[in-house]
Amino acid sequence: MTDSSPTVIDEALRRKAVTLSQLWRAFRLTPGRVHNAMRRDLLHDSRDEPWSEAEREAHRLLRAAGLTLWRTNFPIRLKGVTFFVDIAFPAQRVVIEVDGWEHHGTRAAFVKDRWRYARLGAARWTVLPIPAASITDDPDDVVEVVRAALENPR
């Protein structure tokens, strides 16, 4: 991984090791640094604070499709437990979970997420578990599914 990789930014944001404002502040402190145009573009692309490359791609896709009013890493509190969902459209109670094999490669992770989705569904949230690869492989299908869920909220 190089310092030009968005993965470094995603991981730092996910771990809450740094905030996006702190990254922008550090960027502004080194105006003459080589490759700053690329760093500026990466920070701008991080404006919705993705926690993974797949989430970053999902944010790009939603913006390109003109979908708005979504929130990232959105907290939903149910019966004393807070779940952070990848992307939420709070007004329509629609959640997009970007599921990559890397994170869900164990039985325990798979089971934990299925229970989380079930609890969110029972609380009248529509959960769309989207395979991470589909964000780039089938973007039109992803947008179609998201639009359908938004047009037909529970």
DALIN-V950177 format. One line per field, one symbol per residue. phi: phi as a letter, one per 20 degrees, with the letter a starting at -180 (. if undefined). psi: psi as a letter, one per 40 degrees, with the letter a starting at -180 (. if undefined). burial: b if it has 24 or more other C-alpha atoms within 12 Angstrom, else e. Layout:
BEGIN
phi=???
psi=???
burial=???
END
This chain:
BEGIN
phi=.dfeeffffgffffflfbdfffffffgffcfeffmffffffffffegelfdbfffgffffffffemecmdcdleececlnddddegbcdgfelddddeedfgedecfffffgffffffffffemeeddedfgffgeecgfffffffgffffcff
psi=hieeheddddddddefdiidddddddddegdehiedddddddddeedegieiddddddddddddeehifiiifhhhhhfehhhhidhigddefhhhhhhidddfeiddddddddddddddddefhhhghhhddddddfdddddddddddddgi.
burial=eeeeebbbbbbebbeeeebbeebeeebeeeeeeeeeeebbebbebbbbbbbbbbbbbbbbbbeeeeeeebbbbbebeeeeeebbbbbbbbebbbbbbbbbeeeeeeeeeeeebeebbeebeeeebbbbbbbbeebbeebeebbebbeeebeeee
END
